[in-house]
């Protein structure tokens, strides 16, 4: 069960991965496609994430998913917004409700690389700050944290050429880490 805004709703927690995965990706929350398939990043944002990971040196989406445990700040779909133009942002209570799962997974898996997808995931691990100051850089050592913007089609951040360069730098960092892990 997942408590959302004081209502108890049937939940389909969405996460995927192997316990020995060296990469751990943290997203925001599952969307409708993920709720249906029970697979993280199964919709349009997932297809864009797959393209990014090909640019980061993974042979194919299956290799990326084999080497990456994928979870989210909130484990169940928060719902559509009132205008039906997108998904609701996970409420703070929903994130707090799911935090113990994420914390336990991180402790048990001890990933070498933590890929933070979207402003909410980045803020959870690095504190508040602008994407421009974070994407394209790495933080920490074990795990190394690599922030990425959200791959949603509604995200306009990548419309700015300098931000596309930041994304390219972030993907190059992931590629380098992937190559080092293969040695």
Secondary structure, 3 states (H helix, E strand, C coil): CEEECCEEECCCCCCECCCCCCEEEEEEECCHHHHHHCCCCCCHHHHHHHHHHHHCCCCCHHHHHHHEEEEEEECCCCCECCCCCCECCCCHHHHHHHHHHHHHHHHHHCCCEEEEECHHHHHHHHCCCCHHHCCCCEECCCCEEEEECCCCCCCCHHHCHHHHHHHHHHHHHHHHHHHHHHC
